[in-house]
Amino acid sequence: MFIHVGGEKIIRAAELVAIFDISIENHSKISKQFIAHMAKEKKVEVIGEEESKSLVVTVGKLIYSPISSSTLKKRANQLMVN
């Protein structure tokens, strides 16, 4: 199964680790360290030119998505139900 995370980007549901609201970027020391580490490793992808609303963590990268975390979580949950 696949999840559309914004723009033309689709990820495999099996690769999804977590979905966070973008606000976590500024409210957690650990998340700041994680984001800095992923950026240093060049494993960060920004989708589209719109303002990012969520962070999608996959097995291999960190994706800034213009789709809200609640919408992405609903999409992921629909895959679990079906």
N, C-alpha and C positions, 0 to 999 in steps of 0.2 A: 504494500500500500504506500501511497505517497501523500504528502501534505504540501499544499501551495503556501509559501511563506511571503509572497509579495513579488511584484514585477513578473519576471518570467522564471523565477526560481522555484523549483520543486525539490523537496528532499524526501528520502526514503523514511518512512515512519520508524523503521528499525534503527536508524541512525540518530533519532531524536533523543536527547538526554534531558533537556529542560527548556521551559519557556518562562521568561521573566519580563515584567514591566520595565521600561527603560529607566524608571526612577531608581531602580536598584543600583544603577551605575554610580550614583552620587551618595547613597546612603549606607554603603557597606565597605569597610576597609578590605575585606577579603575579595569582594567582587571587583574592586578597583585593581587589586593585585592580579587577579585572574585575567581581567581585560588587558592590562599592561603586558602580561606574559604572552597572551595570545597575539597581541599586536607585534611584540618583539619577534615572535615565531612566524609572523606574516600569515596568520590563520584567522584573520578578521575579514569579513565581507559585508559591505554596505549595499543594500538593495535599493535601487532607484534614487531619485533626487529629492523625494519627499522627506519630511522629518521622520526620523525613526521613532517608533512607539514601543518596540519590544526587542528583547535580545533572545535569540534562539541558539541554544547550545546543542551542537551535534557531536558525534564521536570525533570528528576531525577539525571542526572550526566553530567560530562564533559569528553569527549572522545578525546584523542590525536590520530589522524589518519595519516597513512602514505600516504594517497591520498590527492592530492592538493585541496585547497578550491574551485578552479574554476571547477574542475571535479565534486566535490560533489554538487556544486550549479547547474551544468547542470543536474545531476541526479535528484535533487529535483525539478527543473523546468520542467523536462519531465513528472513527476508525475502530476504536476499542469495542464499541457496541455491536457493530456489524460483523 
